[in-house]
Amino acid sequence: MFECLPEIDPSADESTLIDQIAELETVKSAAAARQARATAALDAS
C-alpha cells in the first residue's frame, strides 16, 4: 500500500522537500476523507 508514496531524499534542496511535504499532505487529506466515508458507511449499516 505504501509503495506508491514518494521516497524522501534528505539531501534534496529545500524547494524539493517542501514540494514533497505538500504532496504527502494531499495524500494524508485524501486518506482522511476516505476514512470518514468508510466510517459513515459502517455507522449506517
C-alpha positions as CSV (number, residue, x, y, z in Angstrom):
1,M,0.0,0.0,0.0
2,F,2.7,2.5,0.9
3,E,5.0,1.7,-2.1
4,C,3.3,4.4,-4.1
5,L,4.5,7.1,-1.7
6,P,7.5,9.1,-2.8
7,E,10.9,8.3,-1.2
8,I,12.3,11.2,0.8
9,D,15.8,12.3,-0.2
10,P,17.2,14.0,2.9
11,S,19.9,15.7,0.8
12,A,17.3,17.3,-1.5
13,D,17.1,21.0,-1.7
14,E,14.6,23.0,0.4
15,S,12.2,23.6,-2.5
16,T,12.0,19.8,-3.4
17,L,11.4,18.9,0.3
18,I,8.6,21.5,0.5
19,D,7.0,20.0,-2.6
20,Q,7.3,16.5,-1.2
21,I,5.7,17.6,2.1
22,A,2.8,19.3,0.1
23,E,2.3,16.1,-1.9
24,L,2.2,14.0,1.3
25,E,-0.3,16.4,2.9
26,T,-2.5,15.9,-0.1
27,V,-2.3,12.1,0.3
28,K,-3.0,12.4,4.0
29,S,-6.1,14.5,3.4
30,A,-7.4,12.0,0.8
31,A,-6.9,9.2,3.2
32,A,-8.7,11.0,6.0
33,A,-11.7,11.7,3.6
34,R,-11.9,8.0,2.7
35,Q,-11.7,7.0,6.3
36,A,-14.6,9.3,7.1
37,R,-16.7,7.9,4.3
38,A,-16.0,4.4,5.4
39,T,-16.8,5.2,9.0
40,A,-20.1,6.8,7.9
41,A,-21.0,3.8,5.8
42,L,-20.2,1.5,8.7
43,D,-22.4,3.5,11.0
44,A,-25.2,3.4,8.5
45,S,-25.1,-0.3,8.2
